[in-house]
Amino acid sequence: MTAGPGGYAGYARRMRTNQGRQRFFAAGWGISAGVMIVASRLWLLHLREVEQRADEAERTRDEAAQRRAMEERLRIARELHDSLTHSISVICVQAGVAVHLARKRGEDVPPALLAIQEAGADAARELRTTLTVLRSDQDGDSSDLGQLDSLVARARAAGLPVTVTVTGTQRALPPEADQAAYRIVQEALTNVSRHAGRASARVHLHYSPDALSVQVDDDGSGTGTGTGPRSAGPGLGLIGMRERVTALGGRLQAGPRDGGGFQVYAELPVRTPS
């Protein structure tokens, strides 16, 4: 067979052309794959950079919010210090002087005066604790049911007969529930003293497996000499109670009792600390 246009020479040219095309396509695929790999890496780097910027922006916002919150806490602490510390100190000093003079003369110190002295000292202690908390970045409340006896003793010394009953299996409570229960009793007894006239109060704590119920009843007329008749309306004390109870997922009921008097009832869900 002789070489011709359609012979070995043409076949060789076609083979070289096909091989060139194959090498070109292979090189093209290789370059495309390389470009895709580089693009993918660049995209991943871009995503990481975007995520880092988002994290940094969120951290900056959080830090700014914390700074604003801290500035507000310091402002409140200054106002509390300026408006209350001096007044409470004067009350404590005057009550102390009156007690001292009465004892020096050999006179009986009126129980109400002793109650004022003790309440003033307690108020000063709680104010110092509150100011310390406000000036720090920690939240806390040192009052709990372990101080209930002292609270009841102060109420009795101020002339309010109080009885306390505890049912169920008494046990340690989570700090938030323990503090809320104490504050509810404290506010309820304060309201009785201010608004119930000549009254007595009953405090009932009931421990169940998954809840603590706090009930404070009084038999007063509700027409004390403080700020006038009580109602179930949202006074600041009741608002504070409700906020505490709601924050724990509990429920609060407050209002006049059948037959006279007033009742505060709170149910706080609790789980025993492990």
C-alpha positions, 0 to 999 in steps of 0.5 A: 500500500503506497502513501497518499493523501488517504494513506499513511501520511494522512493517517499520521496527521490525523493521529497527531491532530487527535493527540494534540486535541486530547492533550489540549482537552486534558490541559484544559480540564486540569486548569479548570480543576485547579481554578475551581480548587483555588476558587473554592479555597478563596470562597472558604477563606472569605466565609471564615473572614465574614464569620470572624467579622460577624463574631467580632461585631457581636462581641463589640455590641455585647461589650458596648451593651455591658458597658452601658449596663454597668454605667447605668448600675453605677448611676443607680448606685450613686443615686441610692447612696446619695438619697438613702444612705444618709437618711438611714444613717440618721435613723439608726443614730437617732434610734440608738441615742434614744435607746441609750438615753432610756437605758441610762435613765433606767427606763423601759425601752419601748419595743417599737423603738427597739424595732426601729433600731433593728430595722434601721440596722437591717436596712443599712445592711441590705442597702450596703449589699445592694450597692455592692451588687450594683457596683460589681458585674455580679447579680446576687441577693443574700436574703433567703428563708434562713433569715425568716425568723429574724424578719418575723421577730422584727415584725412582732417587735413592731407590734404585728402579731405573726405566726408561721407554719411550715408543712411538707418536707423542709429542704434546701431550695435553689437560691432564686426560689429561696430569695423570692420566697423570703422577699414575698413574705417580707413585702407581704408583712410590710404591707400588713404593717402599713395598710391593715390597721390593727391586724395579725398575720399568718405565714404558711410555707408548704414544701411539695416535691416540685414546688414551694407555696408561700401564703400570707394572710391577715385579718386587718381592715385594710384601712391602715394609716399608711397610704389608705385602703388596700386593694388588689391593684398593682402597687409597687410591692405587688409588682415586684412580687409578681416579677419575681414569681413570673421569672421563676415560672410560678404564679401569684394571687393577691387580693381581699379574703372572704370575710375580711383581710388580705391574702398573698399566695405564691407558688414557686416551682422548684427542683432540689439542687443536686 
